Every structure is written in structure tokens, then in C-alpha cells.
Amino acid sequence: MNTATHTLDGHGGHAHQPGGLLRWLTTTNHKDIGTMYLSFSLLMFFVGGAMILAVRAELFQPGLQLMKPEFFNQLIGVHALVMIFAALMPAATGFANWMIPLMIGAPDMALPRLNNWGFWLLPPAAILLTLPFVLALFGIGDGAVATGWTLYAPLSVQGGIGVDFAIFAIHILGISSIMGSINIIATILNMRAPGMTLMKMPLFCWGWLVTAVLLIVTLPVLAGGVTMLLTDRHFGTHFFDAAGGGDPILFQHLFWFFGHPEVYILLLPVWGLMPHVLSTFSRKPVYGHTGQVWSFVAIGVLGLVVWGHHFMTAGLPVPALLYFMYSTMSISLPLAVLFFCWIATMWRGAMSFETPMLFAVGFIVLFGIAGLTGLVLADVAADAQYHHSYFVVAHFHYALFAGGIMGVMTGVYYWLPKWTGHMYSERLGKLHFWLTVISFNLTFMPQFFLGLAGMPRRIPDYALQFAEFNAISTVGSFVLGLSQLLFAYNIWRCIKGGEKASNGVWEGTHGLEWELSSPPPHHSWETQPVIKD
Amino acid sequence: MQGASLPPPRRHGRLVARLIVLAGFFFAFGFALVPLYDTFCEAVGFNGKTLKDALAAKDAPPSAINYSRKLGVQFTATLMPGLPWEIRPLEPAIELHPGELRTTRFLVRNLSDQTIVGQAVPSVSPTVAARHFRKLDCFCFTQQTLAPGESREMALTFIIDGDIGDEISELTLAYAFFLAPKDPA
């Protein structure tokens, strides 16, 4: 890929920028905002992690030791909401902010002020979500939302003030995500460097383009659903009240019409960045660029029409069950295309295993387990037994921790030298990888067996025969949680200093983002590069 | 690309407006799903909802009765939390011919010392049988108000279509009785 640059007296200096805290409050620079998204995400990752460690501590032994069941219920629901909306999604948005303008040769995001607003909506939403915990300490209300993150009616219609806080938090997070998505679509469609056609665009941008469209299509439906919940709770409507002519199952439809595409919203940015990493450390071009693009699109479209598989046991009629089963299973076809493209990219490459590559290969193996166990759950007959068991918990943690969070870690290690201009500690990075991957499996592999043996999820106590596997899982979770401190420390050290990173950082990198210095100047691509071939 | 190559001023307004309209459309779509969901369930007979145009069956000629088949019909009733009543079907199980007009009764009693309004919500299983279950009159069509300690026999008159599929030999009509929602007005 050749670029021609033109010199120009741009406003490259920082003279007109306020310093200190005001800089971060008012910044419209995509790199600053990306950094804020990623820092916020890391902070909330630890908040959500601490919640679930308390849950795992309670589950270490049968019986109730540490907390009341009501508090347990609050922890699991807020853990999920925090991890999904405040950790994983902002991490992906942080990547998008940092990398999309660099990758497509744009000077910044299309709508920089909207970008700033989109970020600064997040902290109030996170506070709304967790504030009821604090209020309960002072005797106000009965704690945070205790319905699980799915907010199913009629439980959520009857719940305490925590549900209202969660509803408003979801409204704000939704507005933030939709603004971010509009910004990303406008950037990608309007600001690509001359010569970069859509089919030449890097896969990370493609993953995000499909994600952004999915967000705009599905998040408003969730916003509508929780608004109905709010009016059912306080304004006498009966959307989900059977006695008033409503239907509680309707809420499940509305929720999962958003909730299933949300899985792909969390994963598509990761699938987008994976080929970059695999290609770099295999020193080969990405295999099947076009095939991967169309797989993203196919998964996005199919993901919109399979939501019913989340509540197959709610009493859906047989024709609906068969439809949701077959349509769900059909998603494995484009997903298999992605897997084979990843493997083919590595095939006979000159592979080396720096930390990002370790995470990428670990991702492929563990995310493969998530996909295969997902096929089991998609089977109507099998789902009748495994629904709402620990099998489901293990399945979606293989998808969202190994697929989502380990994917994000892949991206962080891959791009961190580009962002900071320093190399992180490879030794600590590798240690972090091995601790993470081993303790992750120690935590979640036993949960497959617990689920097969019939242990239900979301219950603070369990029968004696589940004790050993639960103890193993709890030990694994604490190792997993503590080893993430290494991750934070390694990032901190890398920001502070370290070996200088070159422009290309890694040996096999290709693309516009690697032609800039490391770290890139505060304002980059003020003159757009031209893609010639 | 010649000379001063400052990129031309970008106009994102039109694209952004379209994307906002798209988001607004799907917000409205969420609300449109409420009536669509009911319409869809009724049209295909999902969800155990019985037909609303039941009165048409009353005019069906007696010859529509299929004397060659017998169907078992079971009745159950459940009280939802917060409703201090008791309820039971007077005939827990009956047999009838498809197309035959029948009336059955449920006994309900208010155990509290307050006047209470209740609402019954029916569900038929198997769900595919629901569209063949035609109610001509039902206590579930209206709310039921019971004085303190009052008991009442509530009637249900129905026909099961003569063309109900051969694969169905037994069906159940279940009522869930709710405390009627208080209107804010």
C-alpha cells in the first residue's frame, strides 16, 4: 500500500488546548477520547470483577455464608450490566476512536464534539447503576437491580428502586452508544482516504461498521422495552401485566431482539482486529479479506432474527422453536468461515508468539469451545435440559470472556506500543496470558459439568454434590481476577516509559496506522494519504 | 490531488440525519411490536390465545357436530399472588364431540372481608388447539367483582371446532386469576 503525503501547515501544536482536568473534559481529539474510553473500561472491568468475586466467594461452599440471597441477586445482575455496557462496549469504542481514523487516513472522527459527549455520558450512567448499593447502606431503597441483567417482567415490574436506576442507566448508555455508532458510520463512510474503497478497508473497520449498524437497529428497541417497563411500574400501563391484557413474554421478545445482536455487537470488533494480529505475527497477508467482510455482514443480518433461542423454554410453540433452532444453527456457517480464515492466515506462516499472538491463538481455541457449546444449546431438545443451568453460564463466559475480553486484551497488547510509543514488558505480558488462560479454564470448565449435572444459575446455595466443582471454580476465579492486576500494572508501566517502539512496532505490520510515528502526533493525517494500488 | 490539499469541508449532516431517523424508526418499531405481537399470535394461533370472533360459530348448523370423535377437555384454575379467593372448576374434566355446544361452571369465593375485583386470563394447551377453541360466553370477558365472603358460579360456554386436527385428543383450558389492576384514573 503506497501513500503520497503533502506538506501543510496544520495546527499541529497543542497551544490552544486547556491543560489538566479541563483538557479531558473538553477534548474533541479522537486519541484523547479513545484513551478515556479505554481507561474507563479498565476501571469498570475491575468494578464488575470485584462484584463477581464476591459471588464466587459465596459459592465456594454450599450454604449461605457471606451475604443474603437478595444481595447475591443484585451482584450477579449488576456484574453483567457493568461488564457488558461499561467494560466491553467502551473498550471496543475506545479501539474504534483510536484506530479507525489512523487506519483510514482521517484527521479525526467525523463528529468530534458528539464524540466527547458520548464518552461523558458513561460515568453518570455507571454511577446510576451502582448508586443503589450505596443508598441501601444509608437505608434508602433495597439495593441495586436484583432481577439479573435481563430485567424480565413481572419480576422487574415488582422490584425496588434499583430497577428504576437500571432503566435510566440503560437509557443513558443507549444514547451514548447510538451517538458513538452514528459517529463511527459517518467517519467510515465519509472520511476514508482517497483510493480506499470499502472492500479495501481494513477488517477492524468493517467489524465496527456492522457493529454500529446493529447498535442503531437494536438499542432503540431495548430503550422502548425498558420504557414500557418504567410506565408499567409507575404510570398504570399493562404492557407486561397479563391481568391488564399484556404479556410478560413480550418483554422477553423485546429484550432479546436487542440482546442477541448485542452478543455480536460485543464480538464483531474483536473479530475485526483478530486478522490484523494473526497476519502480523504470521508475516503473511490476511487470508480471505472479502470472505470475512461478507461473513461479518451475514452474521449481523442473521443475528437479528434468532432472538427466540434465549427463551425456548418459555412456552414457544413448536413451529417457532424449530425456526429459532435452525436459524441459530445457520449462524455457525459464516462463523466457521471466519475460523477457517483465521487458521488459513496462520497456515505455513513464519509465526512468532509475542503476547498479542498468544492471546489471539488462545482466543481462537477458547472461542471455538464457546461456538460448539452454543450449538448444543441451540438444539431445542437439549436446551430444555440445559436452559438456565451453569452450562449456559460457562458457554457465554467462553464467548464473552475468552471471545470478548481476551480479544480486547489482544488488541491492547497489539496497539499499546503504537499508542504510548513504548514497548510493554513482554515477560509480564506472557505471564499475564498464561495465568489468564489457565485460571479462566479452571473457573469455567467445571461450570459446564455443573450445568450438565443440573445446577441452576442465579442461586446463592446449592446441593452438596456440586461442592467440589464450585470450590475449584472459585479458586480459579480468584487467580483470574488477581492476575488482571498484572495487566493493569503492565499498561501503567508502558505508559510511563520503556523501550522505544518503532513506527511499525512489529515486524510484519501493514497499513496506514503503522506509517505514523509511535506515538502518533496529536493531530494525524491532516493531509490525507492516497491509496494507490 | 494538486496544490493545497486540505480535505474539502465534510458534510455529514444528511448521513447523520438518516441514521437518527433509523434509530427513531426502531424505537417506534419496539412499540409497534406490542400490537404486532398480539396480531401475530392470534393469526397463527400461537401463545394459547383463543379467537376473538367466536360468535360466528354459534350459527354453525348442528350437522357440524362430529359424532364420530370424542375429545377430552380439562379445566384448571390458579390464583395469582395477592388474590385472597378460592376457585375450582365444577367439572375438572369432560368429554365432548367436536362442534358440540357446551357450558361448564367454575366456583369462586372471596375469602377476605373486602370487595375485590379479579380478572381471569385463559390459556389453552396444546397451543395449536387454541384457535379451535371458540368461547361464546366467558367470565373472563369481564372483570369479576366479589363482595366480602361472596361466592359465585361462573359460566363458560364454548364450542370446539369440528375441524380440529386428528392429532389432538386432549386439551386443557387453564385460567390464571389475577387481582385486577387498579386504573390510575
Interface residues (C-beta under 8 A of the other chain):
Chain A: A4 H6 L8 P107 A110 L111 I178 S181 I182 I185 A186 L189 N190 M191 P194 I216 V217 T218 L219 P220 V221 L222 A223 G224 G225 M228 F235 G236 H238 F239 D241 A242 A243 G244 D247 I249 L250 H253 L254 F257 G315 L316 P317 V318 P319 A320 T527 Q528 V530
Chain B: M1 A4 S5 L6 P7 R10 R11 H12 L15 V16 L19 I20 L22 A23 G24 F25 F26 F27 A28 F29 G30 F31 L33 V34 Y37 D38 V44 G45 F46 N47 G48 M80 Q119 V121 T127 V128 A176 F178 L179 A180 P181 K182 D183 P184 A185
